[in-house]
């Protein structure tokens, strides 16, 4: 049985959550965004630290409670822009015997800004923040042994 950890990589508004719903409808999805926004869809900075702590705790719980013969797909849905932010996720997945995939949303910052502005039910990320994040994005590398087993590009 296959145990897969999918780590999303992409700017806000690139379509990460939408791609997950289409490609992995039965996966366990863990996202700091689910905790960082209040019930009305407004970003709450006071929830951010808790959101990341709870997301990492849930990820480690899901990884560790998966038996060897059990098929399971777990998706960690966040921007995951750099090898430093992805490294602990990759290491944890491998430690528990998961294949680790990158779901890389290759969308321009201009397109993500357009999509982000059109979001409904959720506060948009400011364009200036997307610009900064775009400069931080490091492309994933399936050939680096410290990175992913497979990179799945999505345009």
N, C-alpha and C positions, 0 to 999 in steps of 0.2 A: 504494500500500500504506500501511496505517496504522501509525504508530509511536505507542504510547501509554505514558505513565508514569502509574501509579496510585499515589497517596500516601494511605496510610490515616490516618485521624484518629479517635481514640477512646481512652477510658480502658482500663486493663488489665482484661481480662475482658469487654469489650464485644462480642467476637466478630469481631475483625479477621481473624485467621488463618483462622477457619472460613469467613467470607464470601469470602476470597480463594480458598480451595480450591473452593468452590461456583461462584463467578462467573468465576474466571480460572484454570482447572485447568492450562492450558498455559503460563502466564506464568512468566517468570524472577522468582523471589521473593527479595528481599534483606531480611534481618531481623537487627538487632543481637541479638535474643533467641537466635538460633541459636548465637551465639558466647558470650553472657553466662551461659548455663547449662551446667553440666558434664554428662557422660554420664548421670548419675543424676537429672537434672532439678533440681539444686540451683543456685540463683542464686549466682554467684561474683563479688563486687564487684571483685575484682582483674582480672577479664576485661573490665570495662565499657569502659574507655578504648580498649582494643584492639578491642573489638567495634564501636564506632562508627567508628573509623579504618578498619577492614577493610570495613565496610559501605559507607561513602562511597567508598572506593577501588574496590570492586566495582561500585557504581552507575556511577561515571564510566567505568569500563572497559566496562561493558555498553552505556552510552549512546554512547560514542565508537566502538565497534566494530560499530555497526549501520549498514549501507549504506542509501542513500536509497530504493532500491527494495525493501528488505526489510521485511516486516511483523513487528512485534515488540511484545510487551507486557511491561513491566517493572513490578513492584510493589515499593515500598519500604514494608515492614511495620514500623511503629513507632507510638507514640502521636501524634507530630507535633502537639502541642497548640496551638502558637502560630504566628503569621505569621513570627516570627524563626526558628523551627526549620524551617519549611516553605520559607522564601524561597530558600535555596541549592539545594534540591532542585528547586523550580519553575524557577529560573533555569537550572540545568544541563539540565533536560529541554528547555526552549525553545531553549537554545543549540544543541542537537543535533537540533532539528527535530521534537521529540515533542509531541503533544497531551498536556496535563497535566490529569489528573482527580483529584478528591478522592473517596475512598470514606469517607464520614463515617458512623460508627456512632453513631447517636443513641440511647444507652441511658443510663438514669439511673445515678447513682453507687450507689444502693442495689442496683439489679439487677446492676451490675458486681461489687459486693462479694459478692453471693450466688453468682454464676457463678465468680468467682475462688476462693472458698472451696471450691467443688466440683471444681476442676481436679484431674485425676489426672496423676501423672507429672511434676509441675512444682511448685516452691515457689510458694505464693500470694504476691501482693503484699499487704503489710499494709494494713488498712482505713485507717489514718491517712495512708498515702502516697496512696491513692486519693482521700481527702478533699482533700488538698493539690492533687493533680493536677486535680481537678474545678474548683477555683477558678482554675486557670491556663488552662483550655480556652477558646479563642477560636474561635467558629463560623467555618467557611470561607465565603468570599464569592466567588461566580463573577462578580460585577459589578465587582469590583476588578481592574484590569488587572495588578496585581502578584500576584494570586492565581491561581485555577484557571480553565481553559477551561470546565470543567463540574464541578459538585458532584453526586455521587450519594449521596443520603441512604439509609441503611439503618436500619431500626428493628427 
